[in-house]
Amino acid sequence: MSEGTLYFDNAATTLIAPSVRHILKELHETPLGNPSGVHALSLRAAELIAEARTFFAHHFSVDEKHVIFTSGGTESNNLAISGVLSNSRRKKILTTPIEHSSVQRVLDAWQKKGYTVSYIKVDAEGQVDLDDLQSKLDDSIALVCVMAVNNEIGSIQPIQKISEIIQKRDPNIHFHVDGVQAFGKTSLPFYMDTLSISSHKIHGPKGVGALICKDIQKLTPLLYGGHQEAGLRSGTENTEGIYGFYKAACEILQKQIANHDPILHLNRVFREGLSKLYCDVRLNSPQNASPYILNVSFQNFPAEVMLRMLEEKKIYVSAGSSCNMKSSKPSPVLKAIGLSDQMAKSALRFSFSSENTLKEVQTCLNVLQEITHRLHQVVSK
């Protein structure tokens, strides 16, 4: 990171941890063969992947063959959803209106194939209505998809309660959880049938993730070829990426508890500082949201304008989900929790990591005060 640069876009992607960067450098300088081969260099690559797989299997208390390495959260979500629906006679899906696009768009594709998608109500804080969930469950439901931590507003879902409700109603309903924003940052016991996680959200390399499964027999592969990853994800494995992911996971899980309170403090300081700006501010992230994510609407100030003015000061944030940044439409997540189009289009997401400091937060708040003062003068003329 260049001097003077402030990075508050960690929900989009994190910067690779120095220790992981060092490991990746060593691996890229080490001769490694195709992990499916049989000579010494291939066996070494296979050993590195096996070490990573054992770690994730142990952490989530699943069999090693139930850890499927993928290219990231999007592929993991697609594999879980399409893998289940391709193997089920049931034609109904239950989800929320605040899921990531890699869930929503694959469900849209299945809807075009004749499947029915129903939505569980969420409240103004992005919390799932458990009574509504219970009322909509029946024996025609193949799949329930609920994100553990929302990527735009940080709302945390009661995954254990949701799982218990589903299990009580019908254990044959598959429960998939997008855990990309939760893993390494909040408690995530393995109550679901499948779970997606991603490396680049936890200071690991981009282009690698995993799908953690309770029962791989319920899944049909998206890719066919050389039978890698228990036959569910063919293609030569990304050895360096997988090993880097593993090392990043080791590091963030070791620090997860210690990281929580300092991040929460930064979030609270930021919230308090926003009240001093030259505009009306709406905090779209609830108080009990993940402290790593803070979504804010600056009334009458378009997000794109704010984004560019912050960038001029080398402060990097995002306007909602990075996957939807190029869309001119207001965020479906912010609309689902009740925001007007205007307020949704004036929202910025500040997302933190353990690398951020109190000084950086205070600097960002000072810059926001300058920016909102300038914009307020323009609007008032």
N, C-alpha and C positions, 0 to 999 in steps of 0.2 A: 504494500500500500504506500503510495507516494505521500510525502510530508504534507500535512494540512488537509488530507482527505478524510472525510467522516463517512463511514459506511453504516447505514441503518436500513439495509435491505436484505437482512439475513433469512427472512422467510422465503425469498426468491432463490437465493443460494448463499452459502457461507464461503468464506475464504478458507482454503486448505490449511489445516493446522501445520505449524512448522515441523513437528515431529513426523507427521504423515508425509509432508513434502520431502523430507529427508529419506524416508523409507522408499517412496516412489522413485526418487533419483537413483537409489541403490539398485532397485529392481530393474529399472530401465537400462542400467549398465551391466546387469547380470544376464548371461545367456540362459534363456528359458525356452523350452520346446513347447509344442502343442500338448496341453494336458491330457489329451486322449491318446497320445503316442505311448511307446513302450521303452524308448531309450532313456538314458540317465537324465538328460535335460528335460524331457517330457515328464518323467516321474517327479522331478523336483517341482515343476509347475503344479502337478496334481497334488503334491504334498502341501503346497502353500494354500491351494483352494480348500483342501480337506481340513486344514487348520482353521481357516475362516469359517467353514461350514460347521465344524464342531462347536466353535464359540457361539454362533447364533442359535444352534440347536439346543445347547445347554442353557443359554439365557432364556429361551422361550419354552423350555421343557418339551421339545418335540424330537422325534427321530431325525437323524441327520439327513436322511433322504427327503425329508419334508421341508428342507430349506432350499428354495429354488432361486438361484441368482439370475437377475434380469438386467436390463439396461437402465432401470430406474423405476420411480413410483408409477409413471404412466403405464409402462408395460406390465408392471405387477398388478395394477388395477384391472387392466384389460384382460390379463390372463385369468385372474380370479373370476371376473364377471362372465366373460365369454366362455371360459372353461367350465363354469358351473352350468350356465344356461344351455350349452351345447349338449350337456349330459343329463338334462332334466326334462321330464314330461310336463312339468308345471309351466304355466305361461304368465305368471304374474310376478312383478318386482315391486318392492317397497323401498323407498329411499327418502331423502330430505331435499328441500329446494336449495340447500346451501352446500352441496357437494362440489368438489373440484371438477373442473371440466373433463379430466381424464376418466371420471366416473360418469358424469352427466352425458357426455357425448357418446360413449359406448352404449349407454342405456337408450339414448335416442335412436341409435342404429338398430338395437333389438326391438324397439317399439315399431319401427318401420317393417320389421319382419313379422308383426302380428302380436307381439307381446304387449301386455298392459303394464304401464308404470304408474304407480300411485305414490303420493307424497305425504309424508308425516308432517304435521304442523310443527312449526317452530315459533317461539315467542320473540319479543323485541330484543332479547339478548342472545338469540340464536340457539336457544335450548330446545331440544326435542320434547314434544308433548307426549309423555309416556302413556297417558290415557288414550290419546289418539292412536298411538302405535298399537296398543292392545286391541282397540276396537277394529283396526284394519287387518289384523292377522287372521288368516284362515288357512285351510289345508290346500288352497290353490296357489299359495305363495311359494315361489322357488327360492327367492333371494331377498335379503335385506341388506342394504348398503348404508352405513353411517360413518361419517368422518370423525375420528377421535378428537382432533383439535382443528378448528376451522382455520384455513390458511389466510383468510382476509381479516377476520375480527378476533380470532383466538379463542372463541367459545369452546369449552371443554364438555364433551358429552359424557353422560353416565354409562359408560360402555358395559360395566358389570350388570347394572340393572336392566339395560336393554337386552343383554344376553339372557338373563334369567327369565324375562318376559317371553322371549322367543322360545327358549327351551321348554318352558312350562306349557306354551300353546302347542308347539309342534317341533320336536327335535330334528325333524327332517328339513326344516327351513335352514338354508345356508346363510350364515351371518358373516358378511365381509366388512372389514374396517380398513379405511385409509388411515394409516398411522404415521404418514410422512412427517407431519408437523409435531407429532407427539413423541416419537422415539428419541430418547436421550434427553428429553426436556421435561417430561411429566410422567407420572406413574402410568404404566401401560401393562398390567397383568394380561395374560393371554386367555381372554374369555371368548374370543371369536373363533370362527372356522378358518378364515384366512385373514392375513394382515400384510399390508404393503408398507415397506420402509425404503428409504432412499439415502444414498451416501452423501450427496452434495448438500444436504440440509444439516449435516452434523460435522462439517469441516473435513469431509473426505472428498475423493475425486468425483468428478461428474461422469455420467454415463454408466452408473452401476447402482443396483438396488437389489431388493430381495422380496420374494413372496414367501411368507411363513404359513405353513398349512398344517391342519390337524389330520387331514385325510386326502392324500393326493389322488386316490382312486376316484374322487368325485369330479376331477378336472380333466378337460380335454385340451391338448396343446394348441397354441396358436401357430407355432412354427414346427415344421417337420424336417428331419435331416439325420444327423448323426447320433441321436438318442442321448445327447448330453442332458444334465439336470433331470435325471430320472425320466427322461423321454418327454418332459414337459416344456423344455426350452432348448431346442437344438441350435447348434452353432458353437464355434470355438469359444471357450470361456475367456473373459477378460481377466487374465490372471493378476496383473498388476492392479487393476481397478478393484477387484474383489479383495485382494489382500490389503489394499489401502483403506477400503471400506471397513474391513474388520478392525484395523488398527485405530481408525477414527472412532468406531463404535466402542472399543475398549476404553479409549481416553474419555469420551463424553459420558459414558455410563459411570466411570469412576468419579467423575466430577459433578454428576447430575444434582446430587443433594446440595453440595457446596455451592454450585452455581445459582441455585434458585433464589436465595435471599438477596444477593447483590443485584441480580437481574430485576427482581421485584422492586428493589429500591430505585433503580434507574427508571423503571416504568412509572412509579409513583411521583418521582421528582418531575418527570416529563409531564404527567397529567396535571400536576399543580402549576407548572410553568405555563401551560397552555392557557390558563385562565387569565393571564396577564397580557394577552395579545390584543391587537387592534381589530378584533372581529369577534363575532359570535362563533363559538366552537362547540361542536357536538362530538362527544366521545362515543364512538360506535362499538368499541370493545367493552364488554361488561367488566365490572370490578373483579369478578372471580374468573376472568379469562386467563389464558396462558400469559404470564408476564413477558414473554418473548415477543408478543404482537400487540401493537396499539394502533387502532384505526381511528382516524380523526377527520371530521368534515369541517372545512373552513367556509362558513356561509358567505355566499356571493363571490367567492374567489375560486375560479375553476382550477381543478387539480393539475391540469397540464401546465398552467401558468406558474403555479406554485412549484411544481416539479422542476421546471426549467430555471427558475430563479434560485432554487436551492442548489441545482447542479452548477450554476455559475460560481457558487461559493464552495464547490467541491464537496457538497453534501448529497449523498445518494440515498433516495428512498423510492417508493413505488406508489402508483395509483391503483390500489387493489391487487388482484392476482396478476403475476407476471404473464401467465398464460393467456390472459384476456386484455392485456394492455393496449393492443392495437384496435380493439373494438370501440366504436363510438357510442355503443349502448351503455347505459348505467349498469353497474355490477348487479347480477342476479341475487347475490348474497345480500347486498345492502337493500335491495328492493324487497327481499323476502322478510327482512326484519323491520320493514315499515318506513324506510326513508323515501322521500320524494326524489324525483329524477334530479332536481337541482342539487340536493344535498348529497346524493350518491355520486354525482359528477364532480363534487368538490372535496372528495375524500382522498386522503393520503394514508398509506400504511407505513408506519415506522416499526421496524423489527430488529430486535437486539440480539447480541451474542455476548459471551463471556469476555470477548475482546473489547467491547465498548466500555467507556469509563464515564464517571460522573462529569469530568471536565468536558468530554465530548458532548454529553447531553446538554450541559449548560451553554456550550458554544452554539449548538443547534438551536436552542431556545432563543438565544440572543439574535441569531440570524433570522429566525421566524418573526421575531418582534420587529426587526428592521423591514422585512418583506411585507408583513401585514400593515405596517404603518404606511409604506409607500403605496400599496394597493388601496388602502383606506382613503388616502388623499386623492387618488385618481377617481375612485368611485364617488367620493363626496363632491367633486366638482360639477 
